Amino acid sequence: MREILDLHQHSRIHVVGVGGPGMSAIATCLVQMGHEVSGSDIKNSDVINRLSGLGIQINIGHDQSVIHGCDAVTASSAIPQSNIELVAAEQSGVQVLTRAAMLASICAMRPSIAVAGTHGKTTTTSLLVRIFTEAGLDPNFVVGGDVLDEGVGARWTGSAWTIVEADESDGTHLELPLTASILTNVDSDHLDQYGDLQGVAAGFQQYLSGIQGPVVVCIDDPLIAGMQTPIQTVTYGFSSDANFRCHSIEATNGETTFSITSNDPATHSADLKVRMSLRGRHNVLNVTGAIAMAINLGVDPQVAIAAVAKFGGVGRRFEIIGNVDGITFVDDYAHLPREISAVMSAAKTSDDRWGRLVAVFQPNRYHRMAIMSDEYADAFVDADVVVITDIYASGTKKIEGVTGHLVVDAVASAHPTSQILWHADRESLAEFVNQVLRAGDVCISMGCGDVEFLPREIIHLRSGGKNS
């Protein structure tokens, strides 16, 4: 493990790229701990304004003078080492920590629970936060998206437990000193970091070996089922072999009910009836995993179930943005094939009585599309109309011949009769999609780029250009 910072000692800490979701969460925890925190970013935003309101000194643009007097500087892996603030810190002998090391420093302050896996981390972490809050434990937390019930993605209360999302994209999950963890699933992603799917699995195997206490894993995932897991491992899933088995799903009026049958003595009950406002089988698994972990850490099962019933969700996770002219607009962070399939299935089986399912997808990262565009071939089978736009770079370098049309080709080749439309230009995408839509449709925008703004852009157009 890399060097961490002793956060028991009051420090002055500077956060480079503080406006990003990961670093803004770190900054929030640090300032709420009582540290003197400053930050820099290239542009203003609502997040920056929120951080300023917490008392964090923000500098728009990068300036090496902000390092003066700092005890430590931290930055995400997206910030280049040539950044003038990082260079100034190194030259001045100021301790420089990666985001992983700073999150590890936060985890070292309290017994910490993490959620890891390729899909479902943010929702499952947020569910744990909701359950622990309902149980009166008021947890510290660092999540990859805003917990809608809390309005923020991070908080430090000083309580006995810390709950975090463990990101595998840059090996962060291997840095964290953890008491317990959930592992949701293992799938192809970040192959530039791990090489192939077996490399991803090996990384998670290494991760599990470092957990000190309870480990809760989804046994439905074949790669997880084949792992060597710690003795204290608890399993969940649809499988009849799961310690916490979810079954009997019913979807009605935007709500989902299901049952959890457990052979775990901690439940004190063989059958738990769960109600949630989330849609889809993937969220049944997310909820089951969170409940299994909470119960194994001493939370009363009925308290956990009550918390799930009140859970409002996470920003950009099947988030209903609005309804205009009989069209429902939904936005989701889904950007990998299994995630897209799960969102499509959730919409198709939700009993919302929508007509056509219109999917709009913005591929992400050139190297990801170069490696795995073919894997999107079956991701949209539940959609009636699919619109693909061009790649959102997310800081990656353009690769000759790699465009969003690779996804179009993959889908069209596997499903020649599917209605798949290509519109490369993001600037005019709202006008294009608007022409496709009709009353009764549900329009779901997906991706981790600026496609998140598309629903509001179309609503704005349909409102005559007036603010809606």
Secondary structure as the mmCIF struct_conf table of DSSP 4:
data_model
#
loop_
_struct_conf.conf_type_id
_struct_conf.id
_struct_conf.beg_label_comp_id
_struct_conf.beg_label_asym_id
_struct_conf.beg_label_seq_id
_struct_conf.end_label_comp_id
_struct_conf.end_label_asym_id
_struct_conf.end_label_seq_id
TURN_TY1_P TURN_TY1_P1 LEU A 7 HIS A 8
BEND BEND1 GLN A 9 GLN A 9
STRN STRN1 ARG A 12 VAL A 16
TURN_TY1_P TURN_TY1_P2 GLY A 17 GLY A 19
BEND BEND2 GLY A 20 GLY A 20
HELX_RH_AL_P HELX_RH_AL_P1 PRO A 21 MET A 33
TURN_TY1_P TURN_TY1_P3 GLY A 34 GLY A 34
STRN STRN2 GLU A 36 ASP A 41
BEND BEND3 ILE A 42 LYS A 43
HELX_RH_AL_P HELX_RH_AL_P2 ASP A 46 GLY A 53
TURN_TY1_P TURN_TY1_P4 LEU A 54 GLY A 55
STRN STRN3 GLN A 57 ILE A 60
BEND BEND4 GLY A 61 GLY A 61
HELX_RH_3T_P HELX_RH_3T_P1 GLN A 64 ILE A 67
TURN_TY1_P TURN_TY1_P5 HIS A 68 GLY A 69
BEND BEND5 ASP A 71 ASP A 71
STRN STRN4 ALA A 72 ALA A 75
TURN_TY1_P TURN_TY1_P6 SER A 77 ALA A 78
BEND BEND6 ILE A 79 ILE A 79
TURN_TY1_P TURN_TY1_P7 GLN A 81 SER A 82
HELX_RH_AL_P HELX_RH_AL_P3 ILE A 84 SER A 92
TURN_TY1_P TURN_TY1_P8 GLY A 93 GLY A 93
STRN STRN5 GLN A 95 THR A 98
HELX_RH_AL_P HELX_RH_AL_P4 ARG A 99 CYS A 107
TURN_TY1_P TURN_TY1_P9 ALA A 108 MET A 109
BEND BEND7 ARG A 110 ARG A 110
STRN STRN6 SER A 112 ALA A 116
BEND BEND8 GLY A 117 GLY A 120
HELX_RH_AL_P HELX_RH_AL_P5 LYS A 121 GLU A 134
TURN_TY1_P TURN_TY1_P10 ALA A 135 GLY A 136
STRN STRN7 ASN A 140 VAL A 147
TURN_TY1_P TURN_TY1_P11 LEU A 148 GLY A 151
STRN STRN8 VAL A 152 ARG A 155
BEND BEND9 ALA A 160 ALA A 160
STRN STRN9 THR A 162 GLU A 165
TURN_TY1_P TURN_TY1_P12 SER A 169 ASP A 170
BEND BEND10 GLY A 171 GLY A 171
HELX_RH_3T_P HELX_RH_3T_P2 THR A 172 LEU A 174
TURN_TY1_P TURN_TY1_P13 GLU A 175 GLU A 175
BEND BEND11 THR A 179 THR A 179
STRN STRN10 ALA A 180 LEU A 183
BEND BEND12 SER A 188 SER A 188
HELX_RH_AL_P HELX_RH_AL_P6 LEU A 191 TYR A 194
BEND BEND13 GLY A 195 ASP A 196
HELX_RH_AL_P HELX_RH_AL_P7 LEU A 197 SER A 209
TURN_TY1_P TURN_TY1_P14 GLY A 210 GLY A 210
BEND BEND14 GLY A 213 GLY A 213
STRN STRN11 VAL A 215 CYS A 218
TURN_TY1_P TURN_TY1_P15 ILE A 219 ASP A 220
BEND BEND15 ASP A 221 ASP A 221
HELX_RH_AL_P HELX_RH_AL_P8 PRO A 222 ALA A 225
TURN_TY1_P TURN_TY1_P16 GLY A 226 GLY A 226
BEND BEND16 MET A 227 MET A 227
TURN_TY1_P TURN_TY1_P17 ILE A 231 GLN A 232
STRN STRN12 THR A 233 GLY A 237
BEND BEND17 PHE A 238 SER A 239
TURN_TY1_P TURN_TY1_P18 SER A 240 ASP A 241
BEND BEND18 ASN A 243 ASN A 243
STRN STRN13 PHE A 244 THR A 252
TURN_TY1_P TURN_TY1_P19 ASN A 253 GLY A 254
STRN STRN14 GLU A 255 SER A 262
HELX_RH_3T_P HELX_RH_3T_P3 PRO A 265 THR A 267
BEND BEND19 HIS A 268 HIS A 268
BEND BEND20 ALA A 270 ALA A 270
STRN STRN15 ASP A 271 MET A 276
BEND BEND21 SER A 277 SER A 277
BEND BEND22 GLY A 280 GLY A 280
HELX_RH_AL_P HELX_RH_AL_P9 ARG A 281 ASN A 296
TURN_TY1_P TURN_TY1_P20 LEU A 297 GLY A 298
HELX_RH_AL_P HELX_RH_AL_P10 PRO A 301 LYS A 310
STRN STRN16 VAL A 314 VAL A 314
TURN_TY1_P TURN_TY1_P21 GLY A 315 ARG A 316
BEND BEND23 ARG A 317 PHE A 318
STRN STRN17 GLU A 319 VAL A 324
TURN_TY1_P TURN_TY1_P22 ASP A 325 GLY A 326
STRN STRN18 ILE A 327 ASP A 332
BEND BEND24 LEU A 336 LEU A 336
HELX_RH_AL_P HELX_RH_AL_P11 PRO A 337 LYS A 348
TURN_TY1_P TURN_TY1_P23 THR A 349 THR A 349
BEND BEND25 SER A 350 SER A 350
BEND BEND26 ASP A 352 ASP A 352
STRN STRN19 LEU A 357 PHE A 361
STRN STRN20 ASN A 364 ASN A 364
HELX_RH_AL_P HELX_RH_AL_P12 TYR A 366 MET A 372
HELX_RH_3T_P HELX_RH_3T_P4 SER A 373 TYR A 376
TURN_TY1_P TURN_TY1_P24 ALA A 377 ASP A 382
BEND BEND27 ASP A 384 ASP A 384
STRN STRN21 VAL A 385 ILE A 388
HELX_LH_PP_P HELX_LH_PP_P1 ASP A 390 ILE A 391
STRN STRN22 TYR A 392 TYR A 392
TURN_TY1_P TURN_TY1_P25 SER A 394 GLY A 395
HELX_LH_PP_P HELX_LH_PP_P2 THR A 396 LYS A 398
TURN_TY1_P TURN_TY1_P26 GLU A 400 GLY A 401
TURN_TY1_P TURN_TY1_P27 GLY A 404 GLY A 404
HELX_RH_AL_P HELX_RH_AL_P13 HIS A 405 ALA A 414
TURN_TY1_P TURN_TY1_P28 PRO A 416 THR A 417
BEND BEND28 SER A 418 SER A 418
STRN STRN23 ILE A 420 TRP A 422
BEND BEND29 ARG A 426 ARG A 426
TURN_TY1_P TURN_TY1_P29 GLU A 427 SER A 428
HELX_RH_AL_P HELX_RH_AL_P14 LEU A 429 VAL A 436
TURN_TY1_P TURN_TY1_P30 ALA A 439 GLY A 440
STRN STRN24 VAL A 442 MET A 446
BEND BEND30 CYS A 448 GLY A 449
HELX_RH_3T_P HELX_RH_3T_P5 ASP A 450 PHE A 453
HELX_RH_AL_P HELX_RH_AL_P15 LEU A 454 ARG A 462
TURN_TY1_P TURN_TY1_P31 SER A 463 GLY A 465
BEND BEND31 LYS A 466 LYS A 466
#
